[in-house]
């Protein structure tokens, strides 16, 4: 599982002109999956996201988690996180899990994140043409991958 985490003051996802998910202060998460992702990978990522201390405290130090600031989360599926640009100029997505595999992984990750945060999580719609809007705060953007846990 690969994820892009963006600290935001607001974010939303619109599908066919209607807002599907919307948050204020919190995290916008772009999530991609591979066929060999496991439940342990999803649990690890949900725990890391919930515990990341990337919100500012009273001294303006990044020392608070999303839970500490009672922030919200918006999770968007994004298979393009597994784009390979090794050959030519047209990306290949062969490393991304097909929908039959990635949809259950996405849904399970959302449930695990809800458990870790103790609140509902906003989502997009898997496979839909989504328009994502955000106001990145900081900006703070972090990329994490369960296949490289030693780096995170």
Buried (B, 14 or more C-beta within 10 A) or exposed (E): BBBBBBBBBBBBBBBEEEEBBBBEBBBBBBBBBBEEBEEEBBBBBBBBBBEBEBBBEEEEEEEBBBBEBEBBBBBBBBBEBBBEEEEEEEEEBEBBBEEEBBBEBBEBBBEBBBBBBEBEBBBBBBEBEBBBEBEBBEEBBBEBBBEEEEEE
